[in-house]
Amino acid sequence: MLSKLREATHQLHKEIEKDNLADLIISHEITLDQYKKLLLQNHTAYRIVEAEITKYIPEYTSEKTVHLQKDLDLLELENPYLEEYTLKFKCTSVAQAIGARYVIEGSSLGGIMIATHLKDCANLQDLTKHNFFNGDRDGVMSWNKYCKDLKKIDFTAAQEKEAIQKAMDTFNFFGKVFREI
């Protein structure tokens, strides 16, 4: 199933990375305003998707939204986009929640790499703490747990299709948030 999810979303993943302000962290060119925008974009997408996952997988836990909220609080930012985007993403089954979770969990690996570049961003030197892009390897453990849990599930053909479609929908939702906010 993991291979099927990866294969089905590979191109979407690449396209979304092109529109993401995180590239400016990697090139060390990001401004403080761009960083604030990046945090708002991520907070919007993660909070909405994680809330939907939790509806169908109550034992699901993630610190991503919590860390993003801490970063917004440190910068004294309110997120005005949540209400507008909440209705634009829904899960309606466990299979869909599993597909959405693939996107959330998989992002941990990229987040660790991005975190290594923050110290080299001259325009962010006044920020002494990064909660979301913290380089913490707990995200990798969460990804590994997801992969292990995924192997235990015996999907029907319909559930498999549903999970894959929702993973694709989740990438598209992130892309929409990154383009519009």
ABEGO torsion letter per residue (X at the ends): XAAAAAAAAAAAAAAAAAABAAAAAAAGABBAAAAAAAAAAAAAAAAAAAAAAAAABAABBBAAAAAAAAAAAAAGBBBAAAAAAAAABBBABAAAAAAAAAAAAAAAAAAAAAAAAAAABAAAAABABBAABAGBAAAAAAAAAAAAAAAABBBBAAAAAAAAAAAAAAAAAAAAAAAAX
